[in-house]
Amino acid sequence: MNNSQIARASRRGFLGTLSAIAATQVLPAGAQELYPGRSIQLIVPNAPGSSVDTIGRAVAARMAPLLQQSLVVDNRAGAAGAIGVEAGRRAAPDGYTLIVGSTSAITTAPLLQKAVPYDPLRDLDLMAVFALLPNVLVVNPALPVQTTAELIAYARSKGDKTNMASAGPGSASHLAGVAFQNAAGFTSLHVPYKGGSQGVASVVAGETDWVLTPAPAAMSLVKAGRLRLLGHSMGPGHKPVGDAPSLASTVPGYEFSGWIGLLAPKGLPQSVTRKLLEISEQAIRQPELKAAFETNGAVPTFLNPQEFQAFLVKDIELNRKAIQTAGLKAE
């Protein structure tokens, strides 16, 4: 082989090597990297230590080893969760930014805040609901009532002289209480406080008569004998707080609980959605999560995207009616 032939052969080998390299560089992203190929940002639109944060972290801790990647929690509190949700909505829909959503941030914030730019049914991928947060009806132990029926009868006998505490206008305790009064056919004076703990404390002190509050805010006081538990806001057949009856057993049809779930920016690839659904369901089914959920008054559940969609439509309408009944307007 002369020098010219050697040169041509070398050139063909070099070009062949370049072609092979180029072929690997133009493979589709999905073929280059199996999801997830790096850590995932998990936006929690609530402060550290809140029920949403605690539940979200517990689920993330179970998902991480199944995904073989870390889920890095990013707390973005503010505007009842709207700030964090909006940050997540604007992220790339590639599965590397997820959102832990709740009733406050997803259902009520768009109804009560004109500045909220997102429509959760239109602008987000609804992945899964993984926890329900029942509200509990509690009264001061000195109040002469032992059951939900007795509270309703007592309030009716007093006209509008009984008082209902809440965490503030538009809060879960306010809307749950308004919906309960409307369904049960009685009226109590609304006494708003700056936060759930203050509202519950007012019932303990006898400043107000009753409150329908998320279970985590009241159950330790119930166990200490400082509040009397009458019932919970989940439907018949559920027992989220011991043997306490469902309020629906006295007021048929009344259900008004919160929820926590997983959402993503709109347009997630189907393969990523399938992977996240599979992993999140496996995580929720693990018995080790039970203690973390119970500590926060949460009930483990799993709703897939289709079930989540139907659930959220009903939840938005339920809260919209309560907001209208309460005379609240978006500000």
Summary of the structure (lengths in Angstrom):
residues: 331
radius of gyration: 25.7
end to end distance: 85.5
largest distance: 112.7
contacts: 1120
relative contact order: 0.17
helix: 47%
strand: 19%
